[in-house]
Amino acid sequence: MRFLIGALLGATFMTAPACAEPGALPADSAWQMVQRGDIVVLDVRTPTEWAMTGLPRDSHGINVKDRDFIAQARGAVLGDLEQPIAVICRSGKRSKEAASVLEKAGFTHVFDIREGMVGNDDSGDGWLKRGLPTDPFIPPYK
């Protein structure tokens, strides 16, 4: 598993400068990595958006605008900032922002699922159009 992650990370960052943007990761590749337990996916959209489409299967819904976004992200990886992590939003803008925030907070292997849940012209079809699995959003009981 470490070899696979190392190979993927090396291919993603080999030619990038030290402060480069987080690496792009296609939605289907992210799902394959989730299934193997090689990556943690954070859906950084809002609860309203999660309710409309569901969340990527086995992902963590953590709104990038939450004050404790970094603390929640740390919790999702059980404090292991070297755990590969990927972020996804609706179409790629907030995930780019979230990935940058995570890298500045010390996460070392951050990926951006730039096509998002619904896709965009520049990056691909998106999680939903690719037919990748989702989990329903169940709001916390208050």
N, C-alpha and C positions, 0 to 999 in steps of 0.2 A: 504494500500500500504506500509506504513512504517513497519507494522508487517511482511509482506512478505519479504521485503528487509532485515529487521533485522534477520529473520529466515535464509535466504539464507546466509547472511554475517556471522552469528553465526556458521552455519554448515561449512562454508568454512574456517573460521579462528579459530575455537574453540580450536583446539589443536596446532595451529601454534604459534611459538614464535613471539614476537613483531616485529622483523625485518625479518620476513619470506618472501619468494617469494610471489608475488601476486597470488591470487587464480585462479585456472583454471576454465574455464567456457566453456562447450560444445557449439558449434555454434547454435544448435537448441534451447538450453535454452536461449542463448543471444537473438535470434530472438523473442522468446516468450516475453522476458522482454522488448524489444524494442517496440513491439506491445502494451504493457500495459503502456508504458511511464516510465518504472522503471529503465532504463539504457540508457546511451549514448554510442554509438560505434564509435571508431576512427579507420579508416583504415590507417595504418601507412606506406603503401607501396609508390611507386613512381607514378607520373602521367602516365608514360608509362604503368605500370602494371594496373592502374585503367582503362586506355583506352582498354587494352586487355580483361579484364574480367568484367568490371563494378565494382561498390562498393556495399557492403552489403546495402540492402534497408534502407534508412533513416540514414545512417552513415555519418560521417564527414571524408573527405579525408584530412589527415594531415601527410605529410611525416616526419618521425621521424628524418631525417637528416637535416630538415630545421632549421635555426638558431633560429627562433621564434616558435619552436615546442611547448614549454610550454605556451607561450602567446596564440597560436592558440587553444590549449587544454582548457585553461581557458575560452576562448571565446565560445567554444562548450558547456560548462556547465554554461554559463552566470556568471562565477566567483564563482560558488558554488562548492568548493573543496570537499564537502561531498556528492555530487551527485555521485551515482555509475557510473563507467565508465569502458568500456571494450575495449581492443585493439586487432586488428587482422592484420596479414600480410599475406604473401604468404603461409608459412608453419610453422611458430612458432618462428623463431629466433629473428627477429626484434620486434615482439610483446612483447617478454620477456624483451628485452632491453628497449622498450618504457614504459612498465609497471613499471619497476624499476625506470626509470627517473621520471615518474609521481609521484610515491610514495615519492621519495626524494624531489620533489617540493611541497609536502604537500597535494596531493590528498589522501583522506582517504579510499576510497572504490574502489580499482583498481582490475580488472579482466583481465586475459589473455585468449583469445580464441586461445589456443595452436595449435589446428588442422589447423588453418589458412584458407585461401581460397581454397587451393588445397589439403589439408590433409597431413598427415605424418604417418609413421608406429607406432609411439608412442602414438599419441593423437586422431586419428580419421580421418574420410573421408574428412572433410573440408566443408566449406560453399557451394561451387559449387556442389560437388558430392551429398550432402544432398538435393540438389534442392531448397535451400533457395533463396528468391528473391534478386535481385540486381537492382541497378539503373545505367543507363549509365553514363559514365564520360563525361562531357561537359567542355572542356577547357575554361578558362576565355577568353573573348574577349580582345585583346590588341590593 
